[in-house]
Amino acid sequence: MFALATTILCIDDEPETLRLRKELLEMHGFTVLTASSGVEGLRLLTQSRGVDLVLLDYAMPGMAGDRVAEELKGLYPRLRIVIMSGFPDLPESLLRMVDGFVRKGQDPEAVIGTISRVLGL
């Protein structure tokens, strides 16, 4: 468990996935905000202070993860983003925008390991 004051914003359109991800991250000492869409995530980020990393689903209705990542980087160029997806091949343009990639279904420790690496912990 990390002794951190690190805040992660999770954006995913699947409520159960979002709930489980939040529990996992909180068990490791992170403060977690959640949003069920890209639009909600962008709104929440502009209202929140001190988000250190966004854990972002790729395949979402309305505003997909690549569009959300583009908006986030435009507003907050130094914000760290980790994309999560079950798709094996993501667009190169997206992979260049984000700081890490985790395949959905991987061991929870892979998620924590990627986040820790990206945050330099």
C-alpha distances in whole Angstrom, upper triangle without the diagonal:
4,7,9,12,12,14,15,18,19,22,24,27,26,25,23,21,20,19,17,15,14,13,11,10,9,7,4,6,9,12,15,18,20,24,26,28,29,31,29,26,28,29,26,25,28,28,24,23,20,19,17,17,19,18,22,24,27,30,30,34,35,33,31,28,30,32,29,28,31,32,28,29,32,31,28,29,25,23,21,21,20,22,22,25,27,29,30,32,31,33,33,33,30,28,30,28,25,22,21,22,20,22,22,21,19,16,13,11,14,14,10,12,15,13,11,15,16,15,15,11
4,6,9,9,12,13,17,18,22,24,27,26,25,24,22,20,20,18,16,15,14,12,10,10,9,6,5,8,11,14,17,20,23,26,28,28,30,28,24,26,28,24,23,26,26,22,20,17,16,14,15,18,17,21,24,27,29,30,33,35,32,31,27,29,31,28,26,29,29,26,27,30,28,25,26,22,20,18,19,18,21,22,25,27,30,30,32,30,32,32,32,29,27,28,27,23,20,19,21,20,23,23,23,21,18,15,13,15,14,10,12,14,12,9,13,14,12,12,9
4,7,9,12,14,18,20,23,25,29,28,27,26,24,22,22,20,18,17,16,15,12,11,11,8,6,8,11,14,18,21,24,27,29,29,31,28,25,27,28,24,23,26,25,21,19,16,16,15,16,19,19,23,26,29,32,32,35,36,34,33,29,31,33,29,28,31,30,27,27,30,29,25,26,23,21,19,21,21,24,24,28,30,33,33,35,33,35,34,34,31,29,30,28,25,22,22,24,23,26,26,26,24,22,18,17,19,17,14,15,17,14,12,15,16,13,14,10
4,5,9,11,15,17,21,23,27,27,26,25,23,21,21,20,17,15,16,15,11,11,12,9,6,7,9,12,15,18,22,25,26,26,28,25,22,24,25,21,20,22,21,18,16,13,13,11,13,16,17,21,24,27,30,30,33,33,31,30,27,28,30,26,25,28,27,23,24,27,25,22,23,19,17,16,18,18,22,23,26,29,31,32,33,31,33,32,31,28,27,28,25,22,20,20,22,22,25,25,26,24,22,19,17,19,17,13,15,16,13,11,14,14,11,12,9
4,7,10,13,16,19,22,26,26,25,25,23,20,20,20,18,15,16,16,12,11,13,11,8,7,7,10,13,17,20,23,25,24,25,23,20,21,22,18,17,19,18,14,12,9,10,9,12,15,16,20,23,26,29,29,31,32,29,29,26,27,28,25,23,26,25,21,22,25,23,20,21,18,16,16,17,18,22,23,26,29,32,33,33,31,32,32,31,28,27,27,25,22,20,21,23,23,26,26,27,25,24,20,20,21,18,15,17,18,14,13,16,15,12,14,12
4,7,10,13,16,19,23,23,22,23,21,18,18,18,15,13,15,14,10,10,13,10,8,5,6,9,11,14,17,20,22,21,23,20,17,18,19,16,14,17,17,13,11,8,7,6,8,11,13,16,20,23,26,25,28,29,26,25,22,24,25,21,20,23,22,18,19,22,20,17,18,15,13,12,14,15,18,19,23,26,28,29,30,27,29,28,27,24,23,24,21,18,16,17,19,19,22,22,24,23,22,18,17,18,15,13,15,14,11,11,13,12,9,12,10
4,7,10,13,16,20,20,19,20,18,15,16,16,13,11,13,13,10,10,13,12,9,6,5,6,7,11,14,17,18,18,19,17,14,15,16,13,11,14,14,10,9,7,5,5,7,9,11,14,17,20,23,22,25,25,23,22,19,21,22,18,17,20,19,16,17,20,18,15,17,15,12,11,12,13,16,17,21,24,26,28,28,26,27,27,26,23,22,23,20,17,16,17,18,18,21,21,23,22,21,18,18,18,15,13,16,15,11,12,15,13,11,14,13
4,6,10,13,16,17,17,17,15,12,13,14,11,9,12,12,8,10,13,12,11,7,6,5,6,8,11,14,15,15,17,15,11,13,15,12,10,14,14,11,11,9,6,6,5,6,7,10,13,16,19,19,22,22,20,19,16,18,19,15,15,18,17,14,16,19,17,14,16,14,11,10,10,10,13,14,17,20,23,24,25,22,24,24,23,20,19,20,18,15,14,14,15,15,18,17,19,19,19,16,16,16,12,12,14,13,9,11,14,12,11,14,14
4,6,10,13,15,14,16,14,10,12,14,11,9,13,13,10,12,15,15,14,10,9,6,5,6,7,11,12,11,13,11,8,10,11,9,8,12,12,10,11,10,7,8,6,5,6,8,11,14,17,16,18,19,16,16,13,16,16,13,13,16,15,12,14,17,15,14,16,15,11,10,9,10,12,13,16,19,21,23,24,21,22,23,22,18,19,20,17,14,15,15,15,15,18,17,19,19,20,17,18,18,14,14,17,15,12,15,17,14,13,17,17
4,6,10,11,11,12,10,7,10,11,8,8,11,12,10,12,15,15,15,11,11,7,6,5,6,8,10,10,13,11,8,11,13,11,11,14,15,13,15,14,10,11,9,6,5,6,8,12,14,13,16,17,15,14,12,15,15,12,12,16,15,13,16,18,17,16,18,17,13,12,10,10,10,10,13,16,18,21,21,19,21,22,21,17,18,20,17,14,15,14,14,13,15,14,16,17,17,15,16,16,12,13,16,14,12,15,17,15,15,19,19
4,7,9,10,12,10,7,11,12,10,10,14,15,13,15,18,18,19,15,14,11,9,6,5,6,6,7,10,8,6,9,11,10,11,14,15,14,16,16,13,14,11,7,6,5,6,9,11,9,12,13,11,11,9,12,13,9,11,14,13,12,15,17,16,16,18,18,14,13,11,11,10,10,12,15,17,19,20,17,19,21,20,16,17,19,16,14,16,15,14,14,15,13,16,18,19,17,19,18,14,16,19,16,15,18,20,17,18,21,22
4,6,7,9,7,6,10,11,10,11,14,15,14,16,19,19,20,17,17,13,11,8,7,5,6,8,11,10,9,12,14,13,14,17,18,18,20,20,16,17,14,11,8,6,5,8,9,7,10,12,11,10,9,13,14,11,13,16,16,15,18,20,20,20,21,21,18,17,13,12,10,9,10,12,15,18,19,17,19,21,20,17,18,21,18,16,18,16,15,14,14,12,14,16,18,16,19,18,15,17,20,18,16,20,21,19,20,24,24
4,6,9,8,8,11,13,12,13,16,17,17,19,22,23,23,21,20,16,14,10,8,5,6,8,11,10,11,14,15,15,16,19,20,20,23,23,19,21,18,14,12,10,8,10,8,6,8,10,10,10,11,14,15,13,15,18,17,17,20,22,22,22,24,24,21,20,17,16,14,12,12,14,15,19,20,18,20,23,22,19,20,23,21,19,21,20,18,17,16,13,16,18,20,19,22,21,18,20,23,21,20,24,25,23,24,28,28
4,6,5,6,9,10,11,12,14,16,17,18,20,22,23,20,20,16,15,11,10,7,9,12,15,14,14,17,18,17,19,22,22,22,25,25,21,22,19,16,13,12,9,12,10,9,11,13,14,13,13,17,18,16,18,21,21,20,23,25,25,25,27,27,23,22,19,17,15,12,12,13,15,19,21,19,22,25,24,21,22,25,23,21,22,21,18,16,15,12,14,17,18,17,20,20,17,20,22,21,20,24,25,24,25,28,28
4,6,5,6,9,10,11,12,14,15,16,18,20,21,19,18,14,13,10,9,7,10,14,16,14,14,18,18,17,19,22,21,21,24,24,21,22,20,17,14,14,12,15,14,12,14,16,16,16,16,20,20,18,20,23,23,22,25,27,26,26,28,28,24,23,20,19,17,15,15,16,19,22,24,23,25,28,27,24,25,28,26,23,24,22,21,19,18,15,16,18,19,17,21,21,18,20,23,22,21,24,26,25,25,29,28
4,5,5,6,9,10,11,12,14,15,17,19,20,19,18,15,15,12,12,11,14,17,19,17,17,21,21,20,21,25,24,23,26,25,22,23,21,18,15,15,13,16,15,14,16,19,19,19,18,22,23,21,22,26,25,24,27,29,29,28,30,29,26,24,21,19,18,15,15,16,19,22,24,23,26,29,29,25,26,29,27,24,25,23,20,18,17,13,13,16,17,15,18,19,17,18,22,21,20,23,26,25,25,28,28
4,5,5,6,9,10,11,12,14,15,17,19,17,17,14,14,11,12,10,13,15,18,16,15,19,20,19,20,23,23,22,24,24,20,21,18,15,12,12,10,13,13,13,15,18,18,16,15,19,21,18,19,23,23,22,24,27,26,26,27,26,23,21,18,16,14,11,12,12,16,19,21,20,23,25,25,22,22,25,23,21,21,19,17,14,13,10,10,13,14,12,16,16,13,15,18,18,17,20,22,21,22,25,25
4,6,5,6,9,10,11,12,14,16,17,14,14,10,10,7,8,8,11,13,16,13,12,16,17,15,16,20,20,19,21,20,17,18,15,13,10,10,10,13,14,13,15,17,17,16,15,18,19,17,18,21,21,19,22,25,24,23,25,24,20,19,16,15,14,12,13,15,18,21,22,21,23,25,25,21,22,25,22,20,20,18,17,15,15,12,13,15,16,13,16,17,13,15,18,17,16,19,21,20,21,24,23
4,6,5,6,9,10,11,12,15,16,14,13,10,11,8,10,10,14,16,19,16,15,19,19,17,18,22,21,20,22,21,18,19,17,15,13,14,13,17,17,16,19,21,20,20,18,22,23,20,21,25,24,22,25,28,27,26,28,27,23,21,19,17,17,15,16,18,21,24,26,24,27,29,29,25,25,28,26,23,23,21,20,17,17,14,15,16,16,13,17,18,15,16,19,19,17,20,23,22,22,25,24
4,5,5,6,9,10,11,13,15,14,14,12,13,11,13,13,16,19,21,19,17,21,22,20,21,24,24,22,24,23,19,20,18,16,13,14,14,17,18,17,20,23,22,21,19,23,24,22,22,26,26,24,26,29,28,27,28,27,23,21,19,17,16,14,15,16,20,22,24,24,27,28,29,25,25,27,26,22,22,20,18,15,15,12,12,13,13,10,13,15,12,13,17,17,16,18,21,21,21,24,22
4,5,5,6,9,10,11,13,11,12,9,11,9,12,12,15,17,19,17,15,19,20,18,18,22,22,20,21,20,16,16,14,12,9,11,11,15,16,16,19,21,20,19,17,20,22,19,19,23,23,21,23,26,25,23,25,23,20,17,15,13,13,11,13,15,18,20,22,21,24,25,26,22,21,24,22,19,19,16,15,13,13,11,11,12,12,9,12,12,9,10,14,14,12,15,18,17,17,20,19
4,5,5,6,9,10,11,9,9,6,8,8,11,12,15,17,19,16,14,18,19,16,16,20,19,17,18,17,14,15,13,12,10,12,13,17,19,18,21,22,21,20,18,22,23,19,20,23,23,20,23,26,24,23,24,23,19,18,16,15,15,14,17,18,22,24,26,24,26,28,28,24,24,26,24,20,20,18,18,16,17,15,15,16,15,12,14,15,12,12,15,16,13,16,19,18,17,20,19
4,6,5,6,9,10,10,10,9,11,11,14,16,19,20,23,20,18,22,22,19,20,23,22,20,21,20,17,18,16,16,14,16,17,20,21,21,24,26,25,24,22,25,26,23,23,27,27,24,26,29,28,26,28,26,22,21,19,17,18,16,19,20,24,26,28,27,29,31,31,27,26,29,27,23,22,20,20,17,18,16,16,16,14,11,13,15,13,12,16,17,15,16,20,20,19,22,20
4,6,5,7,9,9,11,10,13,13,16,17,20,21,24,21,19,22,24,21,21,24,24,21,22,20,17,17,15,15,13,15,16,19,21,21,24,27,25,24,21,24,26,23,23,26,26,24,26,29,28,26,27,25,21,19,18,15,16,15,17,19,22,23,26,25,28,29,29,25,24,27,25,21,20,18,17,15,16,14,14,13,11,7,9,12,9,9,12,14,12,13,17,17,17,19,17
4,5,5,7,5,8,7,10,11,15,17,19,20,22,20,17,20,21,18,18,22,21,18,19,16,14,13,12,12,11,14,15,19,21,21,24,26,24,23,20,23,24,21,21,24,24,21,23,26,25,22,24,21,18,16,15,14,15,14,17,19,23,24,26,24,27,27,27,24,23,25,23,19,18,16,16,14,16,15,15,15,13,9,10,12,9,8,11,12,10,11,14,15,14,16,14
4,5,5,5,6,7,10,12,16,18,21,22,24,21,18,21,22,19,19,22,21,18,18,16,15,14,14,14,13,17,18,22,24,24,26,28,26,25,23,26,27,24,23,27,26,23,25,28,26,24,26,23,20,18,18,17,19,18,21,23,26,28,29,28,30,31,31,27,26,28,26,23,21,20,20,18,20,19,19,18,16,12,13,15,13,11,14,16,13,14,17,17,16,18,16
4,6,7,10,10,14,15,19,21,24,25,27,24,22,25,26,22,22,26,25,22,22,20,18,17,17,17,16,19,20,24,26,26,29,31,29,28,25,28,30,27,26,30,29,26,28,31,30,27,29,26,23,21,20,19,20,19,22,24,27,28,30,29,32,32,33,29,28,30,28,24,23,21,21,19,20,19,18,17,15,11,12,15,13,10,14,16,14,14,18,18,17,19,16
4,6,9,11,14,16,20,22,24,25,27,25,22,24,26,22,22,25,24,21,21,18,16,15,15,16,15,18,20,23,26,26,29,31,29,28,25,27,29,26,25,28,28,25,26,29,28,25,26,23,21,18,18,17,19,18,21,23,26,27,29,28,30,31,31,27,26,28,26,22,20,18,19,17,19,19,18,17,14,11,10,13,11,8,11,13,11,10,14,15,14,15,12
4,7,9,13,16,19,22,24,25,26,24,21,23,24,21,20,23,22,19,18,16,14,13,14,16,15,19,21,25,27,27,30,31,29,28,25,28,29,26,25,28,28,24,26,29,27,24,25,23,20,18,19,18,20,20,24,26,29,30,31,30,32,32,32,28,27,28,26,23,21,20,21,20,22,21,22,20,18,14,14,16,14,11,14,15,12,12,15,16,14,15,12
4,6,10,12,16,19,21,21,23,20,18,20,21,17,16,19,19,15,15,12,11,10,11,12,12,16,18,22,24,24,27,28,26,25,22,24,26,22,21,25,24,21,22,25,23,21,22,19,16,15,15,15,18,18,21,24,26,28,29,27,29,29,29,25,24,26,23,20,18,18,19,18,20,20,21,19,18,14,14,16,13,10,13,14,11,11,14,14,12,14,12
4,7,10,14,17,19,19,21,18,15,18,18,14,14,17,16,12,12,10,9,10,11,12,13,16,18,22,24,23,26,27,25,24,22,24,25,21,21,24,23,19,21,24,22,19,22,19,16,15,16,16,18,19,22,25,27,29,30,28,30,30,29,26,25,26,24,21,20,19,20,20,22,21,22,22,21,17,17,19,15,13,16,17,13,14,17,16,14,17,15
4,7,10,13,15,16,18,15,12,15,15,12,12,15,14,12,12,11,9,10,10,10,10,13,15,19,21,20,22,23,21,21,19,21,22,18,18,22,20,17,20,22,20,18,21,19,15,15,14,14,16,16,19,22,25,27,28,25,27,28,27,23,23,25,22,19,19,18,19,18,20,19,20,20,19,16,17,18,14,13,17,16,13,15,18,16,15,18,17
4,7,10,12,13,14,11,9,12,12,8,9,12,11,9,11,11,9,11,10,9,10,12,14,18,19,18,20,20,19,19,17,20,20,16,17,20,18,16,18,21,18,17,20,19,15,15,14,15,16,16,19,22,24,27,28,25,26,28,26,23,23,25,22,19,19,19,19,19,21,19,21,22,22,18,20,20,16,16,19,18,15,17,20,18,17,20,20
4,7,9,11,12,9,7,11,11,9,10,13,13,12,14,14,11,13,12,10,10,10,12,15,16,14,16,17,16,16,15,18,18,14,16,19,17,15,19,21,19,18,21,20,16,16,14,14,15,14,17,20,22,25,25,23,25,26,25,21,22,24,21,19,19,19,19,18,19,17,19,20,21,18,20,20,16,17,20,19,16,19,21,19,19,22,22
4,6,7,9,6,5,9,9,7,10,13,12,12,15,16,13,15,13,10,10,10,11,13,14,12,13,14,13,13,13,16,15,12,14,17,15,14,17,19,17,18,20,20,17,17,15,15,14,14,16,19,21,24,24,22,23,25,24,20,22,23,20,18,20,19,19,18,19,18,20,21,22,20,22,22,18,19,22,20,18,21,23,21,21,24,25
4,7,9,7,7,11,11,11,13,16,16,16,19,20,17,19,16,13,12,10,10,12,12,9,10,11,11,12,12,15,15,12,15,18,16,16,19,21,20,20,22,23,19,19,16,16,15,14,15,17,19,23,23,21,22,25,24,20,22,24,21,20,21,20,19,19,19,17,19,21,22,20,23,22,19,21,24,22,20,23,25,23,23,27,27
4,5,5,6,9,10,10,12,14,15,16,19,20,17,19,16,13,12,10,9,11,10,7,8,8,7,9,9,13,12,9,12,15,13,13,17,18,17,18,20,21,18,18,15,16,14,14,15,17,18,22,22,19,20,22,21,18,20,22,19,18,20,20,19,19,19,17,20,22,24,22,25,24,20,22,25,22,21,24,25,23,24,27,28
4,5,5,6,9,10,10,12,14,15,18,18,15,17,15,11,11,9,9,10,10,8,9,8,6,7,7,10,8,6,9,11,9,10,13,14,14,15,17,18,15,16,13,14,13,14,15,18,18,21,21,18,18,20,18,15,17,19,16,15,18,18,17,18,19,18,21,23,25,23,25,24,20,22,24,21,20,23,24,21,22,26,27
4,5,5,6,9,10,11,13,14,17,19,16,19,17,14,14,12,13,14,14,11,11,8,7,10,11,13,10,8,11,12,10,11,14,14,13,15,18,20,17,18,16,17,16,17,18,21,22,25,24,21,21,23,21,18,21,22,18,18,21,21,21,22,23,22,25,26,28,26,28,27,24,25,27,25,23,26,27,24,24,28,29
4,6,5,6,9,10,11,12,15,17,15,17,16,13,14,12,13,15,15,12,12,11,10,12,12,15,13,10,13,15,12,12,16,17,15,16,19,20,17,18,16,17,17,17,19,22,23,26,26,23,23,25,23,20,22,24,20,19,21,22,22,22,23,21,24,26,27,25,27,26,23,24,26,24,22,25,26,24,24,27,28
4,5,5,6,9,10,10,13,14,11,14,12,9,10,9,11,13,14,12,13,13,10,12,11,13,12,8,11,13,11,9,13,14,13,13,16,17,13,14,12,14,14,15,17,20,21,24,24,21,21,23,21,18,19,21,17,16,18,18,18,19,20,19,22,23,25,22,24,23,20,21,23,21,18,21,23,20,20,24,24
4,5,5,6,9,10,13,14,12,14,13,10,13,11,13,15,16,14,15,13,11,12,11,13,11,8,10,11,8,7,11,11,9,11,14,15,12,14,13,15,15,17,19,22,23,26,25,21,21,23,20,17,19,20,16,16,18,19,20,21,23,22,25,26,28,25,27,26,22,23,25,22,20,23,24,21,20,24,25
4,5,5,6,9,12,14,13,16,15,13,15,14,16,18,19,16,17,15,13,15,15,17,14,11,14,15,11,11,14,14,12,13,16,18,15,17,16,18,19,20,22,25,26,29,28,25,25,26,24,21,23,24,20,20,21,23,23,24,26,25,28,29,30,27,29,28,25,25,28,25,22,25,27,23,23,27,28
4,5,5,6,10,12,10,13,13,11,14,14,16,18,19,17,18,17,15,17,16,18,16,13,14,16,13,12,15,16,13,13,17,17,14,16,15,17,18,19,22,25,26,29,29,26,26,27,25,22,23,24,20,19,21,22,22,23,25,24,26,27,28,25,27,26,22,23,25,23,20,23,25,22,21,24,25
4,5,5,7,9,7,10,10,9,12,13,16,18,20,18,19,18,15,17,15,17,15,12,12,14,11,9,12,13,10,10,13,14,11,13,13,15,16,18,21,25,26,28,28,24,24,25,23,20,21,21,18,17,18,19,20,22,24,23,26,27,27,25,26,25,21,21,23,21,18,21,22,19,18,21,22
4,6,8,10,10,13,14,13,16,16,19,20,22,20,21,19,17,19,17,18,16,13,14,15,12,10,13,13,9,10,14,14,12,15,15,18,20,22,24,28,29,31,30,27,26,27,24,22,23,23,19,19,20,22,24,25,27,27,30,30,31,28,29,29,25,25,27,25,22,24,25,22,21,24,25
4,7,10,10,14,15,14,17,18,20,23,24,22,23,21,19,21,20,21,20,16,17,18,15,13,16,16,13,13,17,17,15,17,18,20,22,24,26,30,31,33,33,29,29,30,28,25,26,27,23,22,23,24,26,27,29,28,31,31,32,29,30,30,26,26,28,26,23,25,26,23,22,25,26
4,7,7,11,12,12,15,17,20,22,24,22,24,22,20,22,20,22,20,17,17,19,16,13,16,17,13,13,16,16,13,15,16,19,20,22,25,28,30,32,32,29,29,30,27,24,25,26,22,21,21,22,24,25,27,27,29,29,29,26,27,27,23,23,25,23,20,21,23,21,19,22,22
4,6,9,12,13,16,18,21,24,26,25,26,25,23,24,22,23,22,18,18,20,17,14,16,17,14,12,15,14,12,14,16,19,21,23,27,30,31,33,33,30,30,30,28,25,26,25,22,20,20,22,24,25,28,28,30,30,30,27,27,27,23,22,24,23,19,20,22,19,17,20,20
4,6,9,11,15,17,21,23,26,25,27,26,23,24,21,22,22,18,18,19,18,14,15,17,14,11,14,12,10,12,14,17,19,22,25,29,30,32,31,28,29,28,26,24,24,24,20,18,18,20,22,23,26,26,28,28,28,24,24,24,21,19,21,20,16,17,19,16,13,16,17
4,6,8,11,13,17,19,22,21,24,23,20,20,18,19,19,15,14,17,15,12,13,15,13,10,13,11,8,9,11,13,16,18,21,25,26,28,28,25,25,25,23,20,21,21,17,15,15,16,18,19,22,22,25,24,24,21,21,21,18,17,18,17,13,15,16,14,12,15,16
4,7,10,13,17,19,22,22,25,25,22,21,18,19,19,16,14,17,16,12,13,16,14,11,12,9,7,7,9,11,14,17,20,24,25,26,26,23,24,24,22,19,19,19,16,13,12,14,16,17,21,21,24,22,22,20,19,19,15,14,16,14,10,11,13,10,8,11,12
4,7,9,13,15,19,19,22,22,19,18,14,16,17,13,12,15,14,11,12,15,14,11,12,10,6,5,6,7,11,13,17,20,21,23,23,20,21,20,19,16,16,16,13,11,10,11,13,14,17,18,20,19,20,17,17,16,13,12,14,11,8,10,12,9,8,12,13
4,6,10,12,15,15,18,18,15,14,11,13,14,10,9,12,12,9,11,14,13,11,12,11,8,6,5,6,8,10,14,17,19,20,20,17,18,19,18,14,14,15,12,10,10,10,12,13,15,15,18,18,19,17,17,16,12,13,15,12,10,13,14,11,11,15,16
4,7,10,13,13,17,18,15,13,10,12,14,11,10,14,14,12,13,17,16,15,16,15,11,9,6,5,6,7,11,14,16,18,18,16,17,18,17,14,14,16,13,10,10,9,9,9,12,12,15,14,16,13,15,13,9,11,13,10,8,12,13,11,12,15,16
4,6,9,10,13,14,12,10,6,9,11,8,8,12,12,11,13,16,16,15,16,16,12,11,7,6,5,6,9,12,13,16,16,13,15,16,15,12,12,15,12,10,11,10,9,10,11,11,14,15,17,15,17,15,12,14,16,13,12,15,16,14,15,19,20
4,6,7,11,13,11,8,6,9,11,9,10,13,14,13,16,18,19,18,19,19,16,14,10,9,6,5,6,9,11,13,14,12,14,16,16,12,13,16,14,12,14,12,10,10,10,9,12,14,16,15,18,16,13,16,17,15,14,18,19,17,18,22,22
4,6,10,11,9,6,4,7,9,9,9,12,14,14,15,18,19,19,19,20,17,15,12,10,6,6,5,8,8,11,11,9,10,13,13,9,11,14,13,11,14,12,10,11,10,10,14,15,18,18,20,17,15,18,19,16,16,20,20,18,20,23,25
4,7,10,9,6,6,9,11,11,12,14,16,16,18,20,21,22,22,23,20,19,15,14,10,9,7,9,8,12,12,10,12,15,15,12,14,17,16,15,18,16,14,13,12,11,14,17,20,20,22,20,18,21,22,20,20,24,24,22,24,27,28
4,6,6,5,7,10,10,10,12,15,15,16,18,20,20,21,22,23,20,20,16,15,12,11,10,12,12,16,16,14,15,18,17,14,17,20,18,17,19,18,16,16,15,14,17,19,22,21,24,22,19,22,24,22,21,25,25,23,25,28,29
4,6,6,9,12,11,11,15,16,16,17,20,21,22,23,24,26,23,23,19,19,16,15,14,15,15,19,18,16,17,20,19,17,20,22,20,20,23,22,20,20,19,17,20,23,25,25,28,26,23,26,28,25,25,28,29,27,28,32,33
4,6,10,12,10,10,14,15,14,16,19,19,19,21,23,25,22,22,19,20,17,17,16,18,18,21,20,18,18,21,19,17,20,22,20,20,23,23,21,22,21,20,23,26,28,27,30,28,25,28,30,27,26,30,30,27,29,32,34
4,7,8,6,7,10,11,10,12,15,15,16,18,19,21,19,19,16,17,14,15,15,17,17,20,19,16,15,18,16,14,17,19,16,16,20,20,19,20,20,19,22,24,27,26,28,26,23,25,27,24,23,27,27,24,26,29,31
4,6,6,6,9,10,11,12,15,16,17,18,19,21,18,18,14,14,11,12,11,14,13,16,15,12,12,15,14,11,14,16,14,14,17,17,15,16,16,16,19,21,24,23,25,23,20,23,25,21,21,25,25,22,24,27,29
4,5,5,6,8,10,10,12,14,15,16,16,17,15,14,10,10,8,9,9,12,12,15,14,10,11,13,12,9,11,13,11,10,14,13,12,13,14,14,18,19,21,21,22,20,17,20,21,18,17,21,21,18,20,23,25
4,5,5,6,9,10,11,12,14,15,15,17,15,14,11,11,9,11,11,14,13,15,13,9,8,10,8,6,9,11,9,9,13,13,12,15,15,16,20,21,24,23,24,22,19,22,22,19,19,22,21,18,21,24,26
4,5,5,6,9,10,11,13,14,14,17,15,15,13,14,12,14,14,17,16,18,16,13,12,13,11,9,12,13,11,12,15,16,16,18,19,19,23,24,27,26,27,25,22,24,25,22,21,24,24,21,22,26,28
4,5,5,6,9,10,11,12,13,15,12,13,10,12,10,13,14,17,17,19,18,14,14,15,13,10,13,14,11,11,14,15,15,17,18,18,22,23,25,24,25,23,20,22,23,20,19,22,22,19,20,23,25
4,5,5,6,8,10,10,10,12,10,10,7,9,9,12,13,17,16,18,17,13,12,13,10,8,10,10,7,7,11,12,13,15,17,18,21,22,24,23,24,21,18,20,21,17,16,19,19,16,17,20,23
4,5,5,6,9,10,10,12,11,12,10,13,12,15,16,20,19,20,18,14,13,13,10,8,11,11,7,9,13,15,15,18,20,21,25,25,27,26,27,25,22,24,24,20,19,23,22,18,20,23,25
4,6,5,6,8,10,12,11,13,12,14,14,17,18,22,21,23,21,18,16,17,13,12,15,14,11,12,15,17,18,20,22,23,26,27,29,27,28,26,23,25,26,22,21,24,23,20,21,24,26
4,5,5,6,7,9,7,9,9,12,12,16,18,21,21,23,22,18,17,17,14,12,14,14,10,10,13,15,16,19,21,21,25,25,27,25,26,24,21,22,23,19,17,20,20,16,17,20,22
4,5,5,4,7,7,9,9,12,13,17,19,23,22,23,21,18,16,16,13,11,13,11,8,9,11,14,16,19,21,23,26,26,28,26,26,24,21,22,23,19,18,20,19,16,16,19,22
4,6,6,10,10,12,13,16,17,20,22,25,25,26,24,20,18,18,14,13,16,14,10,12,15,18,20,22,25,26,29,29,31,30,30,28,25,26,26,23,21,24,23,19,20,23,25
4,6,9,9,12,13,16,17,21,23,27,26,28,26,22,21,21,18,16,18,17,13,14,16,19,21,23,26,27,30,30,32,29,30,28,25,26,26,23,21,23,23,19,19,22,25
4,6,5,9,11,14,16,20,22,26,26,27,26,22,21,20,17,16,17,16,12,12,14,17,19,22,24,25,29,28,29,27,27,26,23,23,23,20,18,20,20,16,16,19,21
4,6,8,10,14,16,20,22,26,25,26,24,21,20,18,15,14,15,13,10,11,12,15,18,21,24,25,29,28,29,27,27,25,23,23,23,20,18,20,19,15,15,17,20
4,6,9,13,15,19,22,26,26,26,25,22,21,19,17,16,15,14,11,11,10,14,17,20,23,25,28,27,28,26,25,23,21,20,20,17,15,16,16,12,12,14,17
4,6,10,13,16,19,23,23,24,23,20,20,19,17,15,15,14,10,9,9,12,15,17,21,22,25,24,25,23,22,21,18,18,18,15,13,15,14,11,10,13,16
4,7,10,13,17,20,21,22,21,18,18,17,16,13,12,12,9,7,6,9,12,14,17,19,22,20,21,19,19,17,14,14,15,12,9,11,11,7,8,11,13
4,6,10,13,17,17,18,18,15,15,15,14,11,10,11,8,5,5,7,9,11,14,15,19,18,19,17,18,15,13,13,14,11,9,12,12,8,10,13,15
4,7,10,14,14,15,15,13,14,14,14,11,9,11,10,6,6,4,5,7,10,12,15,14,16,14,14,12,9,11,11,8,7,11,11,8,10,13,15
4,7,10,11,12,12,10,12,12,13,9,8,11,10,7,8,6,5,6,8,10,13,13,15,14,16,13,10,13,14,10,10,14,14,12,14,17,18
4,7,9,11,12,10,13,14,15,12,11,14,13,11,11,9,6,5,6,6,10,10,13,12,14,11,9,12,13,11,11,15,15,14,16,19,20
4,5,8,9,8,12,14,15,12,12,15,15,13,14,11,8,7,5,5,9,10,13,14,16,13,12,15,16,14,15,18,18,17,20,22,23
4,6,9,10,13,16,17,15,14,18,18,16,17,14,11,9,5,5,7,9,13,14,17,14,13,17,18,16,17,21,21,20,23,25,26
4,6,7,10,13,15,13,13,16,17,16,17,15,11,10,8,8,11,13,16,18,20,17,16,20,20,18,19,23,22,21,24,26,27
4,7,10,12,15,13,12,16,17,16,17,14,11,10,8,10,12,12,16,18,20,16,16,20,20,17,20,23,21,21,24,26,27
4,7,9,12,11,10,13,15,14,16,14,11,12,10,13,15,16,19,21,22,18,18,22,21,18,20,23,22,21,24,26,28
4,6,9,7,7,10,12,11,14,12,10,11,11,13,16,16,20,21,22,18,18,21,20,17,19,22,21,19,22,24,26
4,5,5,7,9,10,11,14,14,12,14,14,16,20,20,23,24,25,21,20,23,23,19,21,24,22,20,23,25,28
4,5,5,6,9,10,13,13,12,15,15,18,21,21,24,25,25,22,21,23,22,19,20,23,21,19,22,24,26
4,6,5,7,9,12,13,13,16,17,20,23,23,26,26,27,23,22,24,24,20,21,23,21,19,22,24,26
4,5,5,6,10,10,10,13,14,16,20,20,23,23,23,20,18,21,21,17,17,20,19,16,19,21,24
4,5,5,8,8,8,11,13,16,19,18,21,21,21,18,16,19,18,14,15,18,16,14,17,19,22
4,6,8,9,11,14,16,19,22,21,24,24,24,20,19,21,20,16,17,19,17,14,17,19,22
4,7,9,11,14,17,19,22,22,24,23,23,20,18,20,19,16,16,18,16,13,16,18,21
4,6,8,11,14,16,19,18,20,20,20,17,15,16,16,12,12,15,13,10,13,15,18
4,7,11,14,16,19,18,19,18,17,15,13,14,13,9,9,11,9,6,9,11,14
4,7,10,13,16,14,15,15,14,11,10,11,10,7,8,10,9,7,10,12,14
4,7,10,12,11,13,13,14,10,9,12,11,8,9,12,11,10,13,15,17
4,6,9,7,10,10,11,7,6,10,10,7,9,12,12,12,15,17,17
4,6,6,9,11,12,9,9,12,13,11,13,16,16,15,18,20,21
4,6,9,9,12,10,9,13,14,13,14,17,18,17,20,22,22
4,7,8,11,10,10,13,14,14,16,18,19,19,22,24,23
4,6,8,6,7,11,11,11,13,16,16,17,19,21,20
4,5,5,7,9,10,11,13,15,16,17,19,20,19
4,5,5,7,9,10,11,12,14,16,17,18,17
4,5,5,6,8,10,10,12,14,15,16,14
4,5,5,6,9,10,10,12,14,15,14
4,5,5,6,9,10,11,12,14,13
4,6,5,6,9,10,10,12,10
4,5,5,6,9,10,10,9
4,5,5,6,9,10,10
4,5,5,6,8,8
4,6,5,6,5
4,5,5,6
4,5,8
4,6
4
